[in-house]
């Protein structure tokens, strides 16, 4: 028999991944072009040409034994230094290689951080709606996820709701901005108010409370909106980053962890995270791709193409009578449903439209639409959305 913990997870498999697999099944029946799969945040845009050029250059010029071999648990020193210097240029920080750990994507980074910080029973706060896997990541280390709803309407976190949910067992709060699934960017004002609450409660309980900032969408922001870098506003911030979205490298599993020197117990936390990287089996972050991203730190995916999709989808849905939240960042649209969100997603599937119910993000009454798809997918899905609206009596 498998473990009780895995039995529970097996029975409650990710709805997002299940929808993705359903898309593959429907594509085999109806043809890929006739299935409108908005379920998974899997970029449909190629990586920048500089990534391909970097791969070829590195493979053709570097010693293959060194290139494909082990390095320090925490990654190549020169790559970590390059990442630190890039952050310093972009955010006015003063990091060096001793603040960076290369990770197996942001998900791997989050698991390293929670392995480092959590004792059984420690609490981690998530702001709903939130990425469904946070509960699993915290549960991996016998922590407890505490859900605090965002403010209705604008989906900004509510500092007073946060205050009410912090206890002596609170070890960390996960912040994800730009947010998956809403596309909302948390404002500087909100972050400052959050930081003040955390400072107050940490002083009250005599123990640090960490922000764990999950930042795979940092570069995907629209209309000139600034994405605040949380470590500049709260000293006990640990950042987990991924190039999955910014360089369309979701399958390469490459990212990094920032552990600033200013955090409480810095050296202990940094050293423990390096050990966690090893004992979780993440030794090492992929060698070749570490070298590649170090050469592509100034590159980004085609944000304008995402922006075009954002506007096209929003216009089409509103014309159908739906009520989407206009996203400020990331590549998801959060759409209010007239009734049960699971029933709404089931109804959409009749028109080969695959959406993820908001219940999966601890926020029923909405669905998430991932618009990191081909423009044609959005255009060709609109007749189905119109039929769905008519079936549900929306806009009539």
Secondary structure, 3 states (H helix, E strand, C coil): CCCHHHHHHHHCCCHHHHHHHHHHHHHHHHCHHHCEECCCCCCCCCCCHHHHHHHHHHHHHCCHHHHCCCCCCCCCHHHHHHHHHHHHHHHCCCCCHHHEEEECHHHHHHHHHHHHHCCCCCEEEEEECCCCCHHHHHHCCCCEEEEEECCCCCCCCCHHHHHHHCCCCEEEEEEECCCCCCCCCCCHHHHHHHHHHHHHHHHHHCCCCEEEEECCCCCCECCCCCCCCHHHCCCCEEEEEECCCCCCCHHHCCEEEEECCCCCCHHHHHHHHHHHHHHCCCCCCCHHHHHHHHHCCCCCCCHHHHHHHHHHHHHHHHHHCCEEECCCECCEEEEECCCCHHHHHHHHHCCCEECEEHHHHCCCCEEEEECCCCHHHHHHHHHHHHHHHHHHCCCC
